[in-house]
């Protein structure tokens, strides 16, 4: 599966015509542009090349980047101030019916869907407010050499098989079988990225129609049970309070860590870390979440962060020019080993391991009420896409907090049911 570098020759007149929704469509891109990014690891290297390329195309533009380590909570707080750059990545906490408060419309979803995919979650009432930087499959990044040295020669098809594989790694190697990245919190949100593994494309609607999404056998139960069982079984790092995201890349690259659940965007980063550690890039592989339906793995594919324009920006034409160029011409998706946002792109080589497996790629169906899911989990205080509610789950599993898996899931179910009632679901 060779990667395809997509290059779209966007004439200035065409690009400017596409900016009609952002005002002042007759203006040439010019002036200062502030772009917020979560890529602290690239801002001083690759992003400087992007700056040069874009400024060469538009000589009257000056692009400045603001890299933010703790991106989601910081930017979410800054939204209320109006001070969040000209171009930014939409924080996941912003609900669809709030998009117009903070972001400039980019056009009709139906029009943009002729060129791009993964648009559903950042549109509202047919209007698009964000363009995905790239798409990502969701599963587990792992060190193939460690797994092979442990004697694991089959990709697990069930959570039980997966736990057994980690037990073999613990028994037969010196590697930490699974690394939670507990301390940074956001990596725990990656577990929600695999939604659809049990319920398929209707995962969100199924959850929103239930008062017990953590009932035994349900999707949330299957997903969150696995991380609980891993930690309870002593198959993760000894002290999750000391984990470190940047350091974890080197650990899995060198084989000190065997496995982490992350989007497929992480594969290239781990391969780079392996190379830096003197190991083989080919040691890093990617596998689907260990669950099958009718003999097939369901793998959720979705857009990663979406680029958007600050509704308060005084340079919206240039902001839109940046988004169009970054999405279509920068090659950022290829650098990330990710799925291109363009509908005519190919699977990246980072997913080559999927070739030998029976994979059903799932793109979640949009809900009839796009704000319902967020309304429920916000009312319940359960940050499905944040990670904070999984920290107590891990604390219980490792014996640092009272309770057990079933009692914690019962409390989540009660909060969810009460929230559904409160929002009128």
Secondary structure by P-SEA (a helix, b strand, c coil): cccccccccccaaaaaaaaccccccccccccbbbbbbccccccccaaaaaaaaaaaacccbbbbbbbbcccaaaaaaacccccccccccccccccccccccccccccccccccccccccccccccccccccccccccbbbbbcaaaaaaaccccccccaaaaaaaaaaaaaccccccccccccccccccccccccccccccaaaaaaaacccccccccaaaaaaaaaaaaaaacccccccccccaaaaaaaaaacccccccccccaaaaaaaaaaaaccccccccccccccccccbbbbbbbbcbbbbcccccccaaaaaaaaaaaaccccccccccccccccccccccccccccccbbbbbccccccccaaaaaaaaaacccccccaaaaaaaaaaaccccccaaaaaaaaaaaaaaaaaaacc
